[in-house]
Amino acid sequence: MLRFLYTIAIYLATPVIVWRLFARGFRYRGYFARWRERFGFFPDPGLRDSIWVHAVSVGEVNAALPLIQALRRRYPRAPMVVTTVTPTGSERVRSQLGDDVFHVYLPYDLPRAVERFFDRVRPSLAVIMETEIWPNLFHLCGVRGIPLVIANARLSERSLRAYAPIRPLVKKALGNVGHVAAQSHADARRYRALGADPACVSVAGNLKFDMPLPHGVRERGEMLRKSWGEQRPVWMAASTHEGEELAVFEAHLAVLARLPDALLLIAPRHPERFRTVEHSARNLGFNVTTHSGTERPDRDCQCYVIDVMGAMMRHYAASDLAFVAGSLAPIGGHNVLEPASLAKPVLVGPYTFNFEEITQSLIEAGGARRVQSAQELGATVLELLRDPVLRLRMGLAARVVFARERGAVRRTMVLIERMFARRRAGLNSPSKTKAASIRDDEQVR
């Protein structure tokens, strides 16, 4: 009955969802294209026993890449299907995986749309990244006997509270999950509180620690830096949201007052806001250059707007330090591991609940600092830009934390291989108790 009422609500909301899709398409044309896929309509690719990985957007795709590569090595004959929700996520899949995988948008959580999707891709395994809980999709995985794993699973206290009104429905959905591979002990605890079977929840770590550095990224960063001026102070504000850019610009004004040749690199989180951020910077009097204009801003440039996707890492490599946004506004923060992997000092705001344990580990190790305001951000950036020894110490500490936490892909693959083994033995019910799972492993051995 709960799922029936939920489905009715989704059907009633569908016109609003379609209108929102249409409205966003005016700002970012990718939302107009391939809209039929969101209802499960696309040419049948003729796949069978595929491995399906779902990653919402760019961040989840980046986290999934090491796992996707490991799955392709382990199961080379299985077709690989990757779904996303956003056009930017779709672009990332195509740029990184190309024709090696079959890619479509995930359909809305309508029973017939999900059934059409399953009829076309015929998955033998479903891997959902991070925090995507869809009652109808999960139910149909259970009905069709598709082993389902939530990988790199994270759940903030805020999200846990948000699920409270529909917790019985979510608990029922989680009953179809074979295993929850949580990022941290806190995430595992929250999934259990949400209704996941405790015997099916374990801590595998964060897959983003296993991301390989893009080939040649350090060299590209060095080339960029030489073109800007190797002695020039450079800092980066990454993945900024509306309401944060003004604080970043205010901080940069404070930096320029003491270091007139300082350069700010700013990368807005969403492509539809690139022009808005550029215009805001110009209106505040900054000398602005955009990445789409040139990769080599001249020495007079004070603010460089990175208005393309997929260029983050090389600009991290070219910077002295990084402020990871989504944390001055109550968004929950973004991926602090990317600058940490390049041994860059990391700054974050007060709201980091999306990466709670990772951020805290970096802060405790001395690789990151937390700031509370634009004024504090400006003062901290200025302090670090003036102290190369402190920057080196923080960067090395950040890199040590990153290296120490690797291994999540291996641990997640062990869980997946066990589920495949049980499926081959004909015992693929996702709601097994811990004792039954142990018996299954013994039978396979």
C-alpha positions as CSV (number, residue, x, y, z in Angstrom):
1,M,0.0,0.0,0.0
2,L,2.8,2.4,0.8
3,R,4.5,1.8,-2.5
4,F,1.1,2.1,-4.3
5,L,0.5,5.5,-2.7
6,Y,4.1,6.6,-3.5
7,T,3.6,5.5,-7.2
8,I,0.4,7.5,-7.4
9,A,2.3,10.6,-6.0
10,I,5.0,10.1,-8.6
11,Y,2.5,9.9,-11.4
12,L,0.7,13.1,-10.2
13,A,4.1,14.8,-10.0
14,T,5.2,13.7,-13.5
15,P,3.8,16.9,-15.3
16,V,5.8,19.1,-12.8
17,I,8.9,17.0,-13.3
18,V,8.6,17.2,-17.1
19,W,8.0,21.0,-16.9
20,R,11.1,21.3,-14.7
21,L,13.1,19.3,-17.2
22,F,11.9,21.6,-20.0
23,A,12.7,24.8,-18.0
24,R,16.2,23.6,-17.2
25,G,16.7,22.9,-20.9
26,F,16.6,26.6,-21.6
27,R,19.7,27.1,-19.5
28,Y,21.4,23.9,-20.4
29,R,20.4,22.3,-23.7
30,G,21.4,18.8,-22.6
31,Y,18.2,18.5,-20.7
32,F,16.2,18.7,-24.0
33,A,18.0,15.9,-25.6
34,R,17.1,12.2,-25.1
35,W,14.2,13.0,-22.8
36,R,12.4,9.7,-23.9
37,E,15.1,7.8,-22.0
38,R,13.8,9.2,-18.8
39,F,10.6,7.1,-19.4
40,G,12.5,4.0,-20.4
41,F,12.2,4.5,-24.2
42,F,15.4,3.8,-26.1
43,P,16.4,1.3,-28.8
44,D,16.9,-2.2,-27.5
45,P,20.8,-2.6,-27.4
46,G,20.4,-6.4,-27.4
47,L,22.2,-6.9,-24.1
48,R,21.9,-9.9,-21.8
49,D,23.3,-10.4,-18.2
50,S,24.7,-7.0,-18.1
51,I,26.3,-5.3,-15.2
52,W,24.5,-2.0,-14.5
53,V,26.1,0.9,-12.6
54,H,24.0,4.0,-11.7
55,A,25.8,7.3,-10.9
56,V,23.7,10.5,-10.6
57,S,26.1,13.1,-11.8
58,V,29.8,14.0,-12.3
59,G,30.9,13.4,-8.7
60,E,29.3,10.0,-8.5
61,V,30.6,9.1,-12.0
62,N,34.2,10.0,-10.9
63,A,33.8,7.8,-7.8
64,A,32.4,4.9,-9.9
65,L,35.1,4.9,-12.5
66,P,37.7,2.8,-10.5
67,L,34.9,0.3,-9.7
68,I,33.7,0.1,-13.3
69,Q,37.2,-0.6,-14.5
70,A,37.6,-3.3,-11.8
71,L,34.2,-4.9,-12.9
72,R,35.3,-4.9,-16.5
73,R,38.5,-6.6,-15.7
74,R,36.8,-9.2,-13.5
75,Y,33.8,-9.9,-15.8
76,P,35.1,-9.1,-19.3
77,R,32.3,-10.9,-21.1
78,A,29.5,-9.0,-19.3
79,P,28.2,-6.0,-21.1
80,M,28.5,-2.8,-19.0
81,V,25.6,-0.4,-18.6
82,V,26.1,3.0,-16.9
83,T,23.2,5.4,-16.2
84,T,23.2,9.0,-15.0
85,V,20.6,11.6,-14.2
86,T,22.3,14.8,-15.3
87,P,23.7,15.8,-18.7
88,T,27.0,16.7,-17.1
89,G,27.2,13.2,-15.7
90,S,26.4,11.8,-19.1
91,E,29.2,13.9,-20.7
92,R,31.6,12.5,-18.1
93,V,30.6,8.9,-18.9
94,R,31.1,9.5,-22.6
95,S,34.4,11.3,-22.2
96,Q,35.9,8.7,-19.8
97,L,34.3,5.4,-21.1
98,G,33.2,6.2,-24.6
99,D,31.8,3.1,-26.4
100,D,33.1,0.7,-23.9
101,V,29.8,1.0,-22.0
102,F,26.2,1.4,-23.0
103,H,24.9,4.7,-21.5
104,V,21.4,6.0,-21.1
105,Y,19.6,8.2,-18.5
106,L,18.0,6.5,-15.5
107,P,14.2,6.4,-16.0
108,Y,12.0,8.1,-13.5
109,D,10.8,5.8,-10.7
110,L,7.6,4.8,-12.5
111,P,6.9,1.1,-12.6
112,R,6.4,0.8,-16.4
113,A,9.4,3.1,-17.1
114,V,11.6,0.9,-14.9
115,E,10.3,-2.3,-16.5
116,R,11.0,-1.0,-20.0
117,F,14.5,-0.1,-18.8
118,F,15.1,-3.6,-17.4
119,D,13.6,-5.3,-20.5
120,R,16.2,-3.6,-22.6
121,V,19.4,-3.8,-20.5
122,R,18.6,-7.2,-18.7
123,P,21.0,-6.7,-15.8
124,S,22.4,-9.6,-13.8
125,L,23.8,-7.1,-11.2
126,A,22.8,-3.6,-10.2
127,V,25.2,-1.2,-8.5
128,I,23.7,2.0,-7.2
129,M,26.2,4.7,-6.2
130,E,26.0,6.6,-2.8
131,T,22.5,7.7,-1.9
132,E,19.9,6.8,-4.5
133,I,16.9,4.9,-3.0
134,W,14.1,4.4,-5.4
135,P,11.2,2.3,-4.1
136,N,9.8,1.0,-7.4
137,L,13.3,0.4,-8.9
138,F,14.4,-1.5,-5.8
139,H,11.2,-3.5,-5.7
140,L,11.5,-4.6,-9.3
141,C,15.1,-5.6,-8.7
142,G,13.8,-7.9,-6.0
143,V,11.0,-9.2,-8.2
144,R,13.4,-10.0,-11.0
145,G,16.0,-11.5,-8.7
146,I,18.6,-8.9,-9.7
147,P,21.3,-8.7,-7.0
148,L,21.5,-5.0,-5.8
149,V,24.4,-3.3,-4.1
150,I,24.6,0.3,-2.8
151,A,28.3,1.1,-3.3
152,N,30.2,4.0,-1.8
153,A,27.1,4.4,0.3
154,R,26.8,7.6,2.3
155,L,23.9,9.1,4.3
156,S,24.1,12.3,6.2
157,E,22.2,13.1,9.4
158,R,20.3,15.6,7.3
159,S,19.2,13.0,4.8
160,L,18.3,10.6,7.5
161,R,16.0,13.2,9.0
162,A,14.5,13.9,5.6
163,Y,13.6,10.3,5.1
164,A,11.8,10.1,8.4
165,P,8.3,10.7,7.1
166,I,8.6,7.8,4.6
167,R,10.9,5.6,6.6
168,P,8.6,2.5,6.4
169,L,8.6,2.8,2.6
170,V,12.4,3.2,2.5
171,K,12.8,0.3,4.8
172,K,10.7,-1.9,2.5
173,A,12.8,-0.7,-0.5
174,L,16.1,-1.5,1.4
175,G,14.8,-5.0,1.9
176,N,15.6,-5.6,-1.7
177,V,19.3,-4.6,-1.3
178,G,21.8,-7.4,-1.1
179,H,24.5,-5.3,0.5
180,V,25.2,-1.7,1.5
181,A,29.0,-1.0,1.2
182,A,29.2,2.2,3.3
183,Q,31.9,4.8,3.1
184,S,32.2,5.1,6.9
185,H,31.0,3.8,10.2
186,A,28.7,6.8,10.6
187,D,27.2,6.1,7.2
188,A,26.7,2.4,8.0
189,R,25.0,3.3,11.3
190,R,22.6,5.7,9.5
191,Y,21.7,3.1,6.9
192,R,20.9,0.6,9.7
193,A,18.8,3.3,11.4
194,L,17.0,3.8,8.1
195,G,16.0,0.2,7.9
196,A,18.7,-1.7,6.2
197,D,19.4,-5.2,7.5
198,P,22.4,-4.9,9.8
199,A,23.8,-8.2,8.5
200,C,23.8,-6.6,5.0
201,V,25.7,-3.4,5.9
202,S,29.5,-3.1,6.1
203,V,32.2,-0.4,5.8
204,A,34.1,-0.7,2.6
205,G,35.6,2.9,2.5
206,N,35.3,5.6,0.0
207,L,35.9,4.7,-3.7
208,K,37.1,8.2,-4.4
209,F,40.3,7.4,-2.5
210,D,41.0,4.8,-5.3
211,M,40.7,7.3,-8.1
212,P,43.9,7.3,-10.2
213,L,45.3,10.6,-11.1
214,P,44.5,11.5,-14.7
215,H,47.5,10.8,-16.9
216,G,49.8,13.8,-17.1
217,V,47.8,16.0,-14.8
218,R,50.8,17.3,-12.8
219,E,52.7,18.1,-16.0
220,R,49.6,20.0,-17.4
221,G,49.3,21.9,-14.1
222,E,53.0,22.9,-14.3
223,M,52.6,24.1,-17.9
224,L,49.6,26.2,-16.9
225,R,51.5,27.6,-13.9
226,K,54.5,28.6,-16.1
227,S,52.2,30.4,-18.5
228,W,50.6,32.4,-15.6
229,G,53.9,33.1,-13.8
230,E,55.5,30.5,-11.5
231,Q,56.0,32.9,-8.6
232,R,52.4,34.3,-8.8
233,P,50.1,33.4,-5.9
234,V,47.2,31.2,-7.2
235,W,44.3,29.8,-5.3
236,M,41.2,28.0,-6.5
237,A,37.5,27.9,-5.4
238,A,36.1,24.7,-6.7
239,S,32.4,23.6,-7.3
240,T,30.9,26.9,-6.0
241,H,27.1,27.4,-5.6
242,E,24.9,30.4,-5.8
243,G,25.5,32.4,-2.6
244,E,29.1,31.3,-2.3
245,E,30.7,33.2,-5.2
246,L,30.1,36.6,-3.5
247,A,32.0,35.3,-0.4
248,V,34.8,34.0,-2.6
249,F,35.1,37.3,-4.4
250,E,35.1,39.2,-1.1
251,A,37.9,36.9,0.1
252,H,39.9,37.5,-3.1
253,L,39.5,41.3,-2.7
254,A,41.1,40.9,0.7
255,V,43.9,38.8,-0.8
256,L,44.5,41.4,-3.6
257,A,44.9,44.2,-1.1
258,R,48.1,42.5,0.2
259,L,49.1,40.4,-2.9
260,P,48.1,42.5,-5.9
261,D,49.3,39.8,-8.4
262,A,47.2,37.0,-6.9
263,L,45.0,35.0,-9.2
264,L,41.7,33.4,-8.3
265,L,40.5,30.3,-10.3
266,I,36.8,29.8,-9.8
267,A,34.9,26.7,-11.0
268,P,31.1,27.0,-10.7
269,R,29.4,23.7,-9.9
270,H,26.7,23.9,-12.6
271,P,27.3,24.8,-16.2
272,E,24.2,26.9,-16.5
273,R,25.7,29.3,-14.0
274,F,29.0,29.9,-15.8
275,R,27.9,33.2,-17.4
276,T,26.3,34.4,-14.2
277,V,29.5,34.0,-12.3
278,E,31.6,35.6,-15.0
279,H,29.3,38.6,-15.1
280,S,29.3,38.9,-11.3
281,A,33.1,39.0,-11.3
282,R,33.2,41.7,-14.0
283,N,30.6,43.8,-12.1
284,L,32.8,43.7,-9.0
285,G,35.6,45.2,-11.0
286,F,37.8,42.1,-11.4
287,N,39.9,41.7,-14.6
288,V,38.2,38.5,-15.8
289,T,39.2,35.8,-18.3
290,T,37.3,32.6,-19.0
291,H,38.6,29.1,-19.9
292,S,36.4,29.1,-23.0
293,G,38.3,32.2,-24.1
294,T,41.8,31.0,-23.4
295,E,43.8,28.5,-21.3
296,R,46.5,31.2,-20.9
297,P,45.2,34.2,-19.2
298,D,47.5,37.2,-19.3
299,R,49.4,38.6,-16.2
300,D,46.7,41.3,-15.7
301,C,43.9,38.6,-15.1
302,Q,42.7,38.6,-11.5
303,C,39.8,36.1,-11.8
304,Y,39.9,33.1,-14.1
305,V,36.4,31.5,-14.6
306,I,36.7,27.8,-15.4
307,D,33.6,27.5,-17.6
308,V,34.2,24.0,-19.0
309,M,33.7,20.5,-17.5
310,G,36.5,18.1,-16.9
311,A,39.2,20.6,-16.2
312,M,39.2,20.6,-12.4
313,M,42.2,18.4,-11.7
314,R,44.7,20.2,-13.9
315,H,43.7,23.5,-12.3
316,Y,44.0,22.0,-8.8
317,A,47.5,20.9,-9.9
318,A,48.3,24.5,-11.0
319,S,47.1,26.0,-7.7
320,D,48.8,26.7,-4.4
321,L,45.7,25.7,-2.4
322,A,42.1,24.9,-2.9
323,F,38.8,26.0,-1.3
324,V,36.3,23.2,-1.8
325,A,32.9,24.9,-2.0
326,G,29.4,23.7,-1.3
327,S,30.5,24.2,2.3
328,L,29.9,27.9,3.0
329,A,26.3,27.3,1.9
330,P,24.4,24.5,3.5
331,I,24.9,22.1,0.5
332,G,27.1,19.6,2.4
333,G,30.4,20.1,0.7
334,H,32.1,18.4,-2.3
335,N,35.0,16.1,-2.9
336,V,38.0,17.2,-0.8
337,L,40.0,14.2,-2.0
338,E,40.8,15.6,-5.4
339,P,43.1,18.4,-4.2
340,A,44.3,16.1,-1.4
341,S,45.5,13.6,-4.0
342,L,47.7,16.3,-5.5
343,A,49.1,17.3,-2.1
344,K,47.3,20.7,-2.0
345,P,46.2,22.4,1.2
346,V,42.4,22.2,1.5
347,L,40.0,24.8,2.9
348,V,36.3,24.1,3.6
349,G,33.4,25.9,5.1
350,P,31.2,24.9,8.1
351,Y,28.8,22.6,6.1
352,T,30.6,19.4,5.1
353,F,28.1,16.7,6.1
354,N,28.3,15.0,2.7
355,F,32.0,14.2,3.4
356,E,31.9,14.3,7.1
357,E,34.5,11.7,8.1
358,I,36.9,12.4,5.3
359,T,36.9,16.1,6.0
360,Q,37.4,15.5,9.7
361,S,40.3,13.1,9.0
362,L,42.0,15.8,6.8
363,I,41.5,18.5,9.4
364,E,42.8,16.3,12.3
365,A,45.9,15.3,10.2
366,G,46.6,19.0,9.4
367,G,45.9,18.7,5.7
368,A,42.8,20.9,5.8
369,R,41.3,23.9,7.6
370,R,37.7,24.9,8.3
371,V,36.6,28.6,7.8
372,Q,33.3,30.1,8.9
373,S,33.0,33.2,6.7
374,A,34.2,35.2,3.8
375,Q,36.4,37.2,6.1
376,E,38.0,34.1,7.6
377,L,38.4,32.6,4.1
378,G,40.3,35.6,2.9
379,A,42.5,35.7,5.9
380,T,43.4,32.0,5.7
381,V,44.0,32.1,2.0
382,L,46.3,35.1,2.5
383,E,48.2,33.3,5.3
384,L,48.8,30.2,3.2
385,L,49.8,32.1,0.1
386,R,52.4,34.0,2.1
387,D,53.8,30.8,3.8
388,P,55.2,28.2,1.4
389,V,56.5,26.0,4.2
390,L,53.0,25.8,5.8
391,R,51.5,25.0,2.4
392,L,54.0,22.2,1.9
393,R,53.3,20.7,5.3
394,M,49.5,20.8,4.9
395,G,49.8,19.4,1.3
396,L,51.9,16.5,2.4
397,A,49.5,15.8,5.3
398,A,46.6,15.8,2.9
399,R,48.3,13.4,0.6
400,V,49.2,11.0,3.4
401,V,45.5,10.8,4.4
402,F,44.5,10.1,0.8
403,A,47.1,7.3,0.4
404,R,46.2,5.8,3.8
405,E,42.5,5.3,3.0
406,R,42.9,3.5,-0.3
407,G,41.5,0.0,-0.9
408,A,37.7,0.6,-1.2
409,V,37.5,-0.8,-4.7
410,R,39.1,-4.1,-3.6
411,R,36.7,-4.4,-0.6
412,T,33.7,-3.6,-2.7
413,M,34.7,-6.1,-5.3
414,V,34.9,-8.9,-2.7
415,L,31.3,-8.2,-1.7
416,I,30.1,-8.2,-5.4
417,E,32.0,-11.4,-6.2
418,R,30.3,-13.1,-3.2
419,M,26.9,-12.0,-4.4
420,F,27.6,-13.3,-7.9
421,A,28.8,-16.6,-6.4
422,R,25.5,-16.9,-4.5
423,R,23.5,-16.0,-7.7
424,R,25.3,-18.7,-9.6
425,A,24.4,-21.1,-6.8
426,G,20.7,-20.1,-7.3
427,L,20.5,-18.4,-3.9
428,N,20.3,-14.7,-4.8
429,S,17.5,-13.5,-2.5
430,P,18.6,-10.0,-1.3
431,S,17.0,-10.4,2.1
432,K,19.2,-13.2,3.5
433,T,20.1,-13.2,7.0
434,K,23.7,-13.2,8.1
435,A,23.5,-16.9,8.9
436,A,22.1,-17.8,5.5
437,S,24.8,-15.7,3.8
438,I,27.5,-17.7,5.6
439,R,25.8,-21.0,4.5
440,D,25.8,-19.8,0.9
441,D,29.5,-19.0,1.0
442,E,30.2,-22.4,2.4
443,Q,28.2,-24.0,-0.4
444,V,30.1,-22.1,-3.1
445,R,33.4,-23.0,-1.5
